[in-house]
């Protein structure tokens, strides 16, 4: 291309300049530069302020011709061009040129827009953990069509071939801190959505969740399915089991589909509700159902096994369930889980 530019340089000053602009941006794209570098190079080439804005995130970059962030208030845009990706306008680029426009401004912006679309597709628009909630919702909603979901994921920085887990979180800690802990190698994005926190991550290290965080993890089976499963898993979390992966639930996940009235009217669930007002009894039953052993439950509770045995005898009478029998233990475990789902 450079050789062709030299041969044509004597034909027409505009053609010469246009070819040099094309070569300039082809070089930047070959070097795989990111959005800030593109805007910086464009401002230097145009010798005026250049800018870019992505609609999905609202991210705006303005750079002076000296290569620094433009500190002056935005001037009227002398020329603009849309950034098109998959036949959709995802942003806009512009120049803030005082005085008459340069004949090559339109060519420059066209090439900048093409290069920006390529950079967004490759890198995503931001390098921070927190993301635009609307974009995250579009990526995980079961009402999104696949084309819109793919564009949202690309704008969030996730390549199409990467596995993606969605995590539903209840926590007082900042979501960006949690996201950086559980997926330190990135990419990871987070956003609040309704009353939950949402984390999208390519890998999830469940051992790195901070204390006092409840989290449900969905499998990497598509963001919409993963989000559904993550919310289901979150409902099964407890103080003793604060992080639950949906895959671990197995048939227990079916309990989340039982209508609330049906579960509430079940005699075993109603019996659990009667002991729920006594925290010690509820904790003892939970420890016993979790461990399946009186002695292991005593270890968890830091009590003598005889004390736990006395508690369990009283709980069994209240529930009307023989807890020492396998069937009775199963009934109590299912009833306790169903009661938690009702009150979670």
N, C-alpha and C positions, 0 to 999 in steps of 0.2 A: 504493500500500500504506500509506503514511504517513497518508493521509486516512482510509482505512478504520480504521486503528488509533485515530485520534482519535474517530471516530464510535462505536466499540465500547468506548471506555475506560470509559464509565459503566455498562456492562452487568454486568461481572464482573471483579474484580481479577485472577483467574487468566488469563482470556481476554485481558485488556489486556496483562498481562505476557508471555504466550505470543506474542502478535502482535508485540510490541516485540522479542522475541528473534529471531523470524523476519526482521523488517525489518533488525535489526542484522546478521545473517549474510548476508542478500541483498545488503546494501550492501558488505560485505567481499568477497563473490564478484564483484560488479560491478567492484570496484577491483582484482581479480586479485591479491590479496595472497598471499604465500607461506606455508609452514608455520610458521616462527617468528612471523610477524606474526599468524597466526590464533591460535596458542596465547597469545601476549601479550595480544591483545584479549579472548580468552575468560577469562583469569585476571583481567583487570580487571573484566569484566562480572560474573563469579561472585564476585569478592572473596575468592578462595582460590587455592591452587596448581592449575594446570591442566597436563595432560601429554598427550603423544602418542608412540606408538611404532609404527614400521613393521616388520613381521615380516621382510620380505625382506632388509633391510640391518641391522636391529637399531638403527637410529637412534632415539634418544629425546630429546625436548625437554620440559623442565619449567620453567615460568615462575611466578614469584611474583605476587601481585596488584599489586605495585609495578612490574611490567613488566620485572624483571630475572631472570636465570637463578636458579632456586631453589637455594639453597645448603644448605638443611636436608636431612637424610636423608629419603628418600621416606616419607610417611605412608601409612597404609592408604587405599586408594581408596574414597571414599565412594560413588561411582557411576561406571560405565563404559559405553562404547558401542563397537561394532565399526565399523571403516572398511571399507566394501564397495565394490569396484570390479569390474565385470564379473561380478557374482554370486559373488565370492570375497572372503573377509576378508583384507585386506592389512595391517591394523594395528588399533590400539585407541586411544581417547581416554578421558581420565578426569579427575575432580576429586578433590582431597584436601581435603575440607571438614571441619574439626573441628566436632564437635557435630552437631545435627540437620541433615538434608539440607534444601535449599530445594525447595519444590514444583516450581520451574521447572528444576531441575538436569537432569532427563531430557530435557526439551525442548532445553535449551542443548546438551547433549552430542549429541543427534541432529543438530542443525543444524551443530555443529562437525564431526561425522563426515562429513556430506555435503560441507561446504566443504573438508575435508582431502582427500577423494577427488578432488575437482575440482582441487585444487592439485597433487596427485601426478600426475594425468593431464596437467596442463599443463606443470609444471616438472620433474618427477622429484623424488626424495627428497633429493638431495644435490648440492652444488656442488663436490665434490672430484673429482680424477681417479681416485683409487683406489676400487675398487668391491668389493662382496661377491663372492668367487670363485664361490660357489654360484649367484648370480644371473647372472653372466656365462656360466657353463657352461650354465645353462638357456637362455640366449639364443642360444648358438651350437651347441648339441648337435643332431646329426641325429636324436636320439631324442626330442626335445621336440615335442609337438603345437603347432599354430600358435597356439592360444589361449594356452597357457602361455608360448610364446615372445613373443607380443605383450605380455603382461602384464609379463614380465621386462624387455623393452626399454623399456616405459613407465616402470617403476620405476627404470631406469637413466637415464632422462631423454631418451630418443630418441623423437621423434615418429614416428608410423607412416608418414608420407609422406617422411621423410628418407632419402637414400641412406646406406648404412652399409658401410664397409670394415672387415674384420677383419685385423689384422696379427699374425703369429706372430714372436716376438722371442727371441733369445738375447743377453743382455747382462748386464754387471755393474752398469751404471748403474740407478738406481731407475726403475721403469716410469712413475711419474708425471712425472718429468722428461722422459723420451722422449716421452710422450704430449703434454705441453704444447708441446714443440718442433715436432713434426710436424703438429699440428693446433692452432695458437695461437688460432684464432677459436672453438674448441669447437663443439658438445659432443664430449667425448672421455672414455672410461672405460678403466681398465686393471686387470688382476688377474693374479696368478700362477696357472697351471693346470698341474698335474703338473710337468714339467721345463721348461716354456716360459712366457714372458710373453705375455699376450693384450692387445691394444689394440683398442678399438672406436672408430672415428672417422668423422665425416661427410666429412672431406676428409683427404688424406694428402699432405704435401709431402716427397717422398723426398729432396730435397736437404738437408733439415734434420736427417736422422738423424745422431747423433753418431758419431765414429770408434769403431771396435772394437765396433760393434753389427751383428749379423746379423739381417736382417729379411726375411720373406716377406709380400707384400701380396696379399690376395685382392680380386677385383672385387666391386662392390656388386650382387650378384645374390642376396641373401638371406644372413643371418648364418651359417647352417649350411654352405651352399655356399662362402661366402667363407672360412670357417675351414678347411675342407678344402683349398681352393686355396692359402691362405696357408701352411699347413704343407708342402704340396708345393713351393711356391716357395722356402721356407726351405731345403729340402734342396739346392737348386741354387746357393745362395750360396757364394761363395769369398772369400778375402782380397782379391782384385782386384775382385770384384763382390759387395760385402757386402749389397746391397739388391736384391731381385728381385721384380718384379711378375709375377704368374701369367700375365697376358695376354701378356707378352713371350716366354714360353716357346714358345708355339705347339705344334708337333708334338713338341718336346723333352719336353714334359710326359708324353708316353706312356712315356718311359723309367722314370718313377717307378712304372709299373704292371707292369714286368717282374719276374717272381719272382726273388728273390735268388739261388737256386741256378742258375737259368738264366743270369743275368748273370755270376755267379762262374765258371761253367764255360766261358764264351765265351773263345776263344783271345786275342782282342785285349784283353779286360779282364784276363785273366791276365797278359798281357805288360805292361800298365800296372802291375800289382801288383809285377812284378819290378823296375821302375825306381823304384818309390815309395820305396825305401830310400835313394835319392840325391836329396836335396832340390833340388840345383841342376838336375838333369835334369828333375825334375817341374816346376819353376818355368819352365824353358826351354820345355818342351813346352806348358805352359799359356799362356805368352805368345804362342807361335807359333800355337796353335789359336785364341786369342782375337783376334789381329790378322790372321791369314792372310797375313802378310808377314814375311820374314826381317828386313828392315831395320826395320820397325815394332816387331818383337819385340825387336830389339837396342836400340832407343830406350827401350822399356819397361824393359828389364833393365839399361840404362846400361852396355852392353857394345859392343865393336866388332863389326860384323856378321860379320867373319871368325871371331871366337870363337864366336858363336852358330851359324854354319854348321858348324863342327867338332863342336859339341855335338849338333846336329840329325842330322848324319851318323851319329854313334855311337848316338843314340837310335833312329834308323831301323833300324839293324842289329839292335839289341836287340829292337825290336818286330816286326821282319819286315814293316814297312810302308814304302812309298815316300812319304815325307811331302811331296815336291815335286809330286806328282800330286794333282789335286782329289779323286779317290776316296780316296787315302791320307790326305789331310788330314781328310776327312769321317770316315773310320774312326777315326782317332786322336781326333778331337773327341768322337765318340759313346762310344768306349771310355773316355776320360778322364772324361767325365760319368757314365757308368755306374759306374765305379770309385768316384767320389766319393759317389754315392748309396749304395753299399754301405758306405762307411766314414764317412759323415757323421754 
